[in-house]
Amino acid sequence: MKKSLIAFGAALACMGAAQAQSNVQLSGLVDMYAGSMKLAGNERSSQVGSGGMTTSWWGMNGTEDLGNGLKAGFAIGAFFRADDGTPGRFNGDAFFARDANVSLSGNFGTLKLGRSMAPNFLPTILFNPFGDSFTVSPLVLHGNMTSDYFPAAKTTVSDTGWSNQITYSTPSFGGLSANLHYQFGEQADKNSANNIGVNVLYFGGPLALTAFYETADMLGNPSPAYTNGNKNSNWMLGGSYDFGPAKLYATYGQSEKDVASAKTLEQKTYSLGLDVPVSKAGTVKFAYAQTKSDWTAATDTTRKTATLGYDHFLSKRTDVYTAVMYDKDERFSSNQSGTSAAVGIRHRF
């Protein structure tokens, strides 16, 4: 009997050690809003929508301690539209479009294989007061969202996530870190087709700085289109400073792409932002972005977008928000401007 108890205790100890060495977590976020929305060039739409401040998503991730400071990890994550339960950010989006990767990390940094963030993503969402909002953040809208009638409007030609990629992330050196990205095109007879990029992030007390550069032959998700040798490049510099009573943001970037035969589009974008805490739980937010588009053999145009909002946390996991946005785009001969207003709730799990 005594030997049996000893054996049972040893088995429990081994199980405890195994559980301590590996873990899997389920997490996600649901974001819903109600509003009247109108971007320049689009028609007005009164709606209950998903992803007012953050695109709704769910996923799983885990790590295993391999010993000697080495860890293996994985992440799978899917976007969804919570207003109607549809998977993906849009029709045809890959199911695990947010994450689908495996990684190995240690003192050398992290090496990741599979689908994960593109170089443009972190610098864009961390250096504007509305974060990763694809609904009301002026900087995100200019970089990643098009008008229904003007597909060339966005400055980032590739997706915010890259499939078929190798990513290397350095350790942090005094608050400074970098991520190197290489996406394989996997196109028959087009071995030179690929996406390459890098971003750098620095966080030192109240000051934060960033930069990214990417060049793209592959244009999107779920089925990347080959650009047939056209030049597509994009870079940005950004910074923020937290003064205490307010946090300031600023970015400047340029993009260049061949959008048609003998036609080149160069775009220059700057943005300014402000976060002002008005209580322990609430923050007033303001952001402005302006993009000047220089067309070859066409009239230069300017897009201007400004958003004023308020975000209030009811708990660590739940916040409510409201925002009003004005968008004007000179590319359109008529219907050049639009205003949007939304109220929403965001819950993390």
Secondary structure, 3 states (H helix, E strand, C coil): CHHHHHHHHHHHHHHHHHHHHEEEEEEEEEEEEEEEECCCCCCCEEEEEECCCCCCEEEEEEEEEEECCEEEEEEEEEEEECCCCEECCCCCCCCCCCEEEEEEEECCEEEEEEEEECCCHHHHHHCCCCCCCCCCCHHHHHHHCCECCEHHHCCCCCCCEEEEEEEEECCCECCEEEEEEEEECCCCCCCCCEEEEEEEEEEECCEEEEEEEEEECECCCCCCCECCCCCEEEEEEEEEEECCCCEEEEEEEEEEEEEECCEEEEEEEEEEEEEEECCCCEEEEEEEEEEEEEECCCCCEEEEEEEEEEEEECCCCEEEEEEEEEEEECCCCCCCEEEEEEEEEEEEC
